Amino acid sequence: MASNDSMPHLEVIDRVKNIPVVHSAIEKTESTYSYLKDSNHLINWALNNAEAGLHYATATAAPLTVPLAKKFEGQISAVDQKLCEGLNMVEEKMPIVKQPPQQIYDAAKAVMNSSLQSTVDKLQAAKESATHQASTLKEISIKKANELLNTEYGNKAVQSIDDIGVLINALLDRYFPPVGGEENMPAPVSADENKILHSVQLAGQLSTKTANRVYHSVVAQLKTLKKEDVSFYMTSVISILHLTQFLRLNDQQNGNKDSNQKNTEKK
């Protein structure tokens, strides 16, 4: 610890000022103060007066404080030493305080990015795992369903769906004329290849075909429709829709009956 003829010198103050973060803050403060002081003549005048007043107060108080500081120089030195020891412990346990501000910022940013990337990677892995599990479960479900449909009762159910499809197509051809583009519709996969996919594609194809034909037929009829034909035409439309609903319910009942019969035979 050094001292001069006026006031005891505190080493801890010099060490704190030399900490990179503190030193950078002091430089930034001095730069901001100088910029503010030179920005306006009135501000410059006010700050100069404030500085002069501070210097005068310091010079006036010095004769009173120096003897007092000299009297307690030993105690002040002991406090300074303890503070330096505490600062040594801080620097030992937290070496980062001795690094430049930019380096501290880069290190903190790297840690944050690393943590975020780890979280993102975990979420991505969880998403991929869930997608894979869902895909696997879907494949297993389709496989099991196809195995069930390959039984005697399953074949009857698939054949029943095909028969309903033939009947609906016949009714559509009778009551609703074909529309353009139907010939380009892809045929369902073979039931021998995949019964579940065959049934789903057949139902979707019939639904699309029915909607297209009903729509185009209604549009065409509205162009030439007479008032006396409205009742008959709506009756025909309702009849075909009711028939389709009846056939669907009948197919569901047959499927439930076959399933119950199969369960009874197993028992």
VOPAGU-2260 file (C-alpha; in pm, 1 decimal, decimal comma):
REM VOPAGU-2260
SITE   aa  ch    i         X         Y         Z
SITE  MET   A    0       0,0       0,0       0,0
SITE  ALA   A    1     141,0     337,2    -101,9
SITE  SER   A    2      69,2     680,5      40,3
SITE  ASN   A    3     155,7    1038,8     -40,4
SITE  ASP   A    4     187,0    1349,6     172,1
SITE  SER   A    5    -182,1    1436,3     151,4
SITE  MET   A    6    -418,7    1138,0     160,0
SITE  PRO   A    7    -368,4     763,2     209,4
SITE  HIS   A    8    -367,0     574,3    -121,0
SITE  LEU   A    9    -623,7     292,9    -151,3
SITE  GLU   A   10    -492,0       8,7    -365,3
SITE  VAL   A   11    -836,6    -151,7    -393,5
SITE  ILE   A   12    -965,2     151,2    -586,3
SITE  ASP   A   13    -688,7     117,5    -845,8
SITE  ARG   A   14    -754,8    -255,6    -881,1
SITE  VAL   A   15   -1129,3    -209,4    -922,9
SITE  LYS   A   16   -1068,4      63,1   -1182,5
SITE  ASN   A   17    -841,2    -176,8   -1373,2
SITE  ILE   A   18   -1107,6    -448,7   -1398,5
SITE  PRO   A   19   -1182,2    -456,1   -1775,5
SITE  VAL   A   20   -1557,8    -411,6   -1738,5
SITE  VAL   A   21   -1520,0    -124,7   -1490,0
SITE  HIS   A   22   -1242,3      35,0   -1696,1
SITE  SER   A   23   -1457,6      17,5   -2008,9
SITE  ALA   A   24   -1752,8     169,4   -1821,8
SITE  ILE   A   25   -1534,7     455,5   -1694,7
SITE  GLU   A   26   -1403,5     527,0   -2043,8
SITE  LYS   A   27   -1757,0     521,1   -2183,3
SITE  THR   A   28   -1876,0     755,8   -1909,3
SITE  GLU   A   29   -1589,3     998,4   -1973,0
SITE  SER   A   30   -1656,0     988,8   -2345,9
SITE  THR   A   31   -2027,5    1053,3   -2292,9
SITE  TYR   A   32   -1952,4    1336,4   -2048,3
SITE  SER   A   33   -1712,4    1502,4   -2293,6
SITE  TYR   A   34   -1962,1    1469,4   -2577,1
SITE  LEU   A   35   -2240,3    1617,6   -2364,1
SITE  LYS   A   36   -2014,5    1899,1   -2242,4
SITE  ASP   A   37   -1914,6    2000,2   -2595,7
SITE  SER   A   38   -2263,7    1967,1   -2741,8
SITE  ASN   A   39   -2389,3    2308,1   -2625,6
SITE  HIS   A   40   -2233,6    2632,3   -2497,9
SITE  LEU   A   41   -2484,1    2661,9   -2214,3
SITE  ILE   A   42   -2422,8    2303,8   -2101,4
SITE  ASN   A   43   -2046,7    2361,7   -2126,5
SITE  TRP   A   44   -2073,4    2670,1   -1907,1
SITE  ALA   A   45   -2288,6    2490,6   -1647,9
SITE  LEU   A   46   -2056,5    2189,0   -1626,5
SITE  ASN   A   47   -1744,8    2406,6   -1604,6
SITE  ASN   A   48   -1899,7    2591,4   -1310,9
SITE  ALA   A   49   -1991,0    2259,7   -1149,4
SITE  GLU   A   50   -1633,8    2133,9   -1192,1
SITE  ALA   A   51   -1493,2    2456,3   -1048,4
SITE  GLY   A   52   -1724,8    2428,6    -749,3
SITE  LEU   A   53   -1618,6    2067,0    -691,6
SITE  HIS   A   54   -1249,5    2156,3    -709,9
SITE  TYR   A   55   -1301,5    2443,5    -465,9
SITE  ALA   A   56   -1490,8    2220,2    -222,8
SITE  THR   A   57   -1216,0    1957,5    -242,1
SITE  ALA   A   58    -941,8    2212,3    -186,0
SITE  THR   A   59   -1131,7    2365,4     106,2
SITE  ALA   A   60   -1196,3    2028,4     272,9
SITE  ALA   A   61    -841,7    1896,5     225,3
SITE  PRO   A   62    -685,8    2079,2     525,1
SITE  LEU   A   63    -957,4    1931,1     747,0
SITE  THR   A   64    -959,0    1576,7     611,6
SITE  VAL   A   65    -584,3    1516,1     573,0
SITE  PRO   A   66    -506,9    1524,4     949,9
SITE  LEU   A   67    -804,4    1297,1    1016,2
SITE  ALA   A   68    -692,7    1053,7     744,5
SITE  LYS   A   69    -339,4    1053,1     883,1
SITE  LYS   A   70    -474,8     976,9    1228,6
SITE  PHE   A   71    -664,3     666,6    1105,1
SITE  GLU   A   72    -411,1     565,3     840,2
SITE  GLY   A   73    -350,8     227,0    1006,4
SITE  GLN   A   74    -720,0     138,1    1015,6
SITE  ILE   A   75    -768,4     259,3     657,8
SITE  SER   A   76    -472,6      48,4     546,5
SITE  ALA   A   77    -618,6    -258,9     719,1
SITE  VAL   A   78    -955,5    -206,8     549,1
SITE  ASP   A   79    -782,2    -160,1     213,6
SITE  GLN   A   80    -592,4    -485,0     264,5
SITE  LYS   A   81    -911,1    -677,0     352,7
SITE  LEU   A   82   -1086,3    -539,2      47,7
SITE  CYS   A   83    -795,0    -644,4    -172,4
SITE  GLU   A   84    -808,5    -995,2     -24,3
SITE  GLY   A   85   -1180,2   -1010,1    -102,0
SITE  LEU   A   86   -1111,8    -895,6    -456,2
SITE  ASN   A   87    -847,3   -1168,1    -488,3
SITE  MET   A   88   -1108,2   -1429,5    -393,0
SITE  VAL   A   89   -1355,2   -1290,2    -644,8
SITE  GLU   A   90   -1095,0   -1299,2    -923,5
SITE  GLU   A   91    -995,5   -1652,9    -824,0
SITE  LYS   A   92   -1350,6   -1791,3    -819,2
SITE  MET   A   93   -1473,3   -1583,1   -1113,5
SITE  PRO   A   94   -1185,7   -1545,4   -1361,8
SITE  ILE   A   95   -1430,4   -1402,2   -1611,4
SITE  VAL   A   96   -1417,1   -1062,8   -1433,4
SITE  LYS   A   97   -1060,6   -1021,2   -1564,8
SITE  GLN   A   98   -1169,3   -1068,5   -1926,4
SITE  PRO   A   99   -1256,3    -783,4   -2166,5
SITE  PRO   A  100   -1628,8    -697,4   -2199,4
SITE  GLN   A  101   -1647,7    -822,2   -2558,8
SITE  GLN   A  102   -1497,8   -1155,4   -2459,6
SITE  ILE   A  103   -1747,1   -1187,1   -2173,2
SITE  TYR   A  104   -2031,3   -1108,3   -2414,3
SITE  ASP   A  105   -1906,9   -1362,1   -2669,9
SITE  ALA   A  106   -1871,7   -1629,9   -2402,1
SITE  ALA   A  107   -2222,5   -1565,0   -2267,0
SITE  LYS   A  108   -2364,0   -1568,2   -2619,7
SITE  ALA   A  109   -2187,8   -1896,5   -2695,5
SITE  VAL   A  110   -2326,5   -2055,7   -2378,5
SITE  MET   A  111   -2678,8   -1935,7   -2458,1
SITE  ASN   A  112   -2657,6   -2052,3   -2818,7
SITE  SER   A  113   -2524,9   -2388,0   -2703,2
SITE  SER   A  114   -2812,5   -2428,1   -2458,0
SITE  LEU   A  115   -3070,9   -2322,9   -2715,5
SITE  GLN   A  116   -2920,9   -2548,8   -2981,5
SITE  SER   A  117   -2927,5   -2839,8   -2739,3
SITE  THR   A  118   -3295,5   -2773,5   -2668,7
SITE  VAL   A  119   -3374,2   -2738,2   -3039,5
SITE  ASP   A  120   -3191,3   -3063,7   -3113,5
SITE  LYS   A  121   -3387,2   -3242,9   -2842,3
SITE  LEU   A  122   -3717,5   -3108,1   -2974,1
SITE  GLN   A  123   -3624,5   -3206,5   -3329,3
SITE  ALA   A  124   -3526,0   -3554,7   -3214,2
SITE  ALA   A  125   -3853,6   -3588,4   -3022,7
SITE  LYS   A  126   -4048,6   -3473,9   -3328,5
SITE  GLU   A  127   -3870,3   -3720,7   -3555,7
SITE  SER   A  128   -3922,3   -3999,5   -3303,2
SITE  ALA   A  129   -4294,4   -3920,2   -3272,9
SITE  THR   A  130   -4329,3   -3906,3   -3651,7
SITE  HIS   A  131   -4151,2   -4239,6   -3687,9
SITE  GLN   A  132   -4364,5   -4398,1   -3416,3
SITE  ALA   A  133   -4683,5   -4264,7   -3575,5
SITE  SER   A  134   -4575,6   -4396,0   -3914,8
SITE  THR   A  135   -4486,7   -4733,3   -3765,9
SITE  LEU   A  136   -4817,2   -4749,9   -3577,6
SITE  LYS   A  137   -5003,9   -4661,2   -3896,8
SITE  GLU   A  138   -4828,2   -4936,4   -4089,5
SITE  ILE   A  139   -4895,4   -5188,3   -3813,4
SITE  SER   A  140   -5263,4   -5086,8   -3796,6
SITE  ILE   A  141   -5305,1   -5119,9   -4172,8
SITE  LYS   A  142   -5128,0   -5455,0   -4167,1
SITE  LYS   A  143   -5350,4   -5585,0   -3886,0
SITE  ALA   A  144   -5661,8   -5454,2   -4058,5
SITE  ASN   A  145   -5562,3   -5626,5   -4382,4
SITE  GLU   A  146   -5499,0   -5948,3   -4191,8
SITE  LEU   A  147   -5848,0   -5922,4   -4044,6
SITE  LEU   A  148   -6001,7   -5853,1   -4384,9
SITE  ASN   A  149   -5824,7   -6156,2   -4529,9
SITE  THR   A  150   -6049,9   -6379,6   -4320,9
SITE  GLU   A  151   -6378,0   -6517,7   -4450,9
SITE  TYR   A  152   -6585,1   -6243,6   -4290,7
SITE  GLY   A  153   -6338,0   -5976,2   -4397,9
SITE  ASN   A  154   -6362,3   -6088,3   -4759,6
SITE  LYS   A  155   -6741,0   -6073,2   -4733,4
SITE  ALA   A  156   -6720,4   -5717,7   -4600,4
SITE  VAL   A  157   -6490,0   -5606,7   -4883,8
SITE  GLN   A  158   -6713,3   -5777,8   -5140,5
SITE  SER   A  159   -7015,0   -5604,8   -4988,1
SITE  ILE   A  160   -6843,2   -5267,5   -5031,2
SITE  ASP   A  161   -6762,6   -5350,6   -5393,2
SITE  ASP   A  162   -7124,6   -5454,5   -5456,6
SITE  ILE   A  163   -7250,8   -5128,2   -5310,6
SITE  GLY   A  164   -7004,7   -4942,3   -5531,9
SITE  VAL   A  165   -7140,0   -5118,3   -5841,2
SITE  LEU   A  166   -7497,5   -5037,5   -5738,5
SITE  ILE   A  167   -7420,8   -4670,4   -5671,8
SITE  ASN   A  168   -7242,5   -4640,5   -6006,0
SITE  ALA   A  169   -7544,1   -4790,5   -6180,1
SITE  LEU   A  170   -7779,7   -4549,0   -6003,3
SITE  LEU   A  171   -7555,9   -4254,2   -6089,3
SITE  ASP   A  172   -7544,4   -4358,1   -6455,0
SITE  ARG   A  173   -7923,0   -4382,4   -6458,8
SITE  TYR   A  174   -8013,7   -4056,7   -6286,3
SITE  PHE   A  175   -7710,5   -3835,3   -6342,4
SITE  PRO   A  176   -7525,1   -3815,7   -6674,9
SITE  PRO   A  177   -7145,1   -3855,2   -6677,9
SITE  VAL   A  178   -6931,2   -3539,6   -6666,6
SITE  GLY   A  179   -6601,5   -3464,4   -6833,4
SITE  GLY   A  180   -6284,9   -3579,7   -6664,4
SITE  GLU   A  181   -6426,5   -3893,3   -6503,4
SITE  GLU   A  182   -6229,2   -4113,0   -6738,6
SITE  ASN   A  183   -5909,2   -3965,2   -6594,1
SITE  MET   A  184   -5991,1   -4067,6   -6237,4
SITE  PRO   A  185   -5741,8   -4334,1   -6118,6
SITE  ALA   A  186   -5888,4   -4673,4   -6040,1
SITE  PRO   A  187   -5866,0   -4798,1   -5680,1
SITE  VAL   A  188   -5586,1   -5039,0   -5599,8
SITE  SER   A  189   -5672,0   -5404,8   -5621,8
SITE  ALA   A  190   -5837,6   -5560,0   -5318,0
SITE  ASP   A  191   -5589,8   -5846,3   -5344,9
SITE  GLU   A  192   -5305,0   -5598,2   -5303,3
SITE  ASN   A  193   -5440,8   -5393,3   -5011,6
SITE  LYS   A  194   -5798,7   -5436,5   -4893,8
SITE  ILE   A  195   -5800,3   -5135,7   -4659,7
SITE  LEU   A  196   -5659,6   -4899,2   -4920,9
SITE  HIS   A  197   -5894,3   -5044,9   -5182,0
SITE  SER   A  198   -6201,5   -4974,6   -4965,5
SITE  VAL   A  199   -6087,4   -4622,1   -4873,5
SITE  GLN   A  200   -6006,9   -4528,3   -5233,6
SITE  LEU   A  201   -6334,2   -4674,7   -5359,3
SITE  ALA   A  202   -6535,4   -4475,1   -5103,7
SITE  GLY   A  203   -6346,6   -4156,1   -5189,0
SITE  GLN   A  204   -6393,2   -4210,3   -5561,8
SITE  LEU   A  205   -6766,7   -4270,1   -5523,4
SITE  SER   A  206   -6802,4   -3961,5   -5303,3
SITE  THR   A  207   -6621,2   -3740,3   -5556,2
SITE  LYS   A  208   -6809,3   -3889,4   -5849,4
SITE  THR   A  209   -7148,3   -3841,8   -5680,4
SITE  ALA   A  210   -7074,5   -3480,3   -5584,4
SITE  ASN   A  211   -6954,4   -3390,6   -5936,2
SITE  ARG   A  212   -7246,5   -3550,0   -6112,2
SITE  VAL   A  213   -7510,3   -3404,6   -5880,3
SITE  TYR   A  214   -7356,2   -3058,2   -5909,0
SITE  HIS   A  215   -7329,8   -3059,8   -6289,6
SITE  SER   A  216   -7674,6   -3210,2   -6323,7
SITE  VAL   A  217   -7828,8   -2943,0   -6101,0
SITE  VAL   A  218   -7651,3   -2666,6   -6293,4
SITE  ALA   A  219   -7765,2   -2809,0   -6627,0
SITE  GLN   A  220   -8123,3   -2857,5   -6512,3
SITE  LEU   A  221   -8147,8   -2509,6   -6363,7
SITE  LYS   A  222   -8076,5   -2364,3   -6705,9
SITE  THR   A  223   -8381,9   -2531,4   -6862,3
SITE  LEU   A  224   -8590,9   -2614,0   -6559,5
SITE  LYS   A  225   -8960,2   -2540,3   -6558,7
SITE  LYS   A  226   -9153,9   -2472,5   -6242,5
SITE  GLU   A  227   -9363,6   -2788,1   -6279,0
SITE  ASP   A  228   -9045,9   -2998,3   -6297,0
SITE  VAL   A  229   -8899,9   -2876,6   -5967,5
SITE  SER   A  230   -9100,3   -3110,2   -5746,0
SITE  PHE   A  231   -9022,2   -3419,2   -5953,2
SITE  TYR   A  232   -8653,1   -3336,1   -5981,2
SITE  MET   A  233   -8604,9   -3271,9   -5609,6
SITE  THR   A  234   -8787,6   -3596,0   -5532,9
SITE  SER   A  235   -8544,4   -3783,7   -5754,3
SITE  VAL   A  236   -8243,0   -3623,2   -5588,8
SITE  ILE   A  237   -8372,7   -3696,2   -5240,0
SITE  SER   A  238   -8454,7   -4053,3   -5337,0
SITE  ILE   A  239   -8104,8   -4129,9   -5462,1
SITE  LEU   A  240   -7949,0   -3975,4   -5152,1
SITE  HIS   A  241   -8181,4   -4171,6   -4923,6
SITE  LEU   A  242   -8101,5   -4490,0   -5110,1
SITE  THR   A  243   -7728,8   -4427,7   -5073,5
SITE  GLN   A  244   -7772,0   -4366,7   -4700,5
SITE  PHE   A  245   -7981,7   -4682,3   -4664,8
SITE  LEU   A  246   -7721,6   -4893,0   -4842,2
SITE  ARG   A  247   -7444,6   -4752,0   -4623,4
SITE  LEU   A  248   -7636,4   -4827,9   -4303,3
SITE  ASN   A  249   -7718,3   -5175,5   -4431,8
SITE  ASP   A  250   -7350,6   -5238,6   -4499,1
SITE  GLN   A  251   -7261,0   -5126,0   -4146,6
SITE  GLN   A  252   -7521,1   -5359,9   -3998,1
SITE  ASN   A  253   -7388,1   -5650,7   -4202,8
SITE  GLY   A  254   -7035,2   -5571,2   -4088,8
SITE  ASN   A  255   -7142,1   -5561,4   -3722,6
SITE  LYS   A  256   -7332,8   -5886,3   -3765,7
SITE  ASP   A  257   -7031,8   -6059,0   -3919,6
SITE  SER   A  258   -6807,2   -5929,1   -3642,0
SITE  ASN   A  259   -7045,5   -6051,3   -3369,9
SITE  GLN   A  260   -7073,2   -6390,7   -3538,3
SITE  LYS   A  261   -6694,8   -6418,3   -3554,0
SITE  ASN   A  262   -6661,9   -6332,6   -3183,7
SITE  THR   A  263   -6925,0   -6595,6   -3098,1
SITE  GLU   A  264   -6739,0   -6863,1   -3292,3
SITE  LYS   A  265   -6414,2   -6775,8   -3111,2
SITE  LYS   A  266   -6586,3   -6825,2   -2773,6
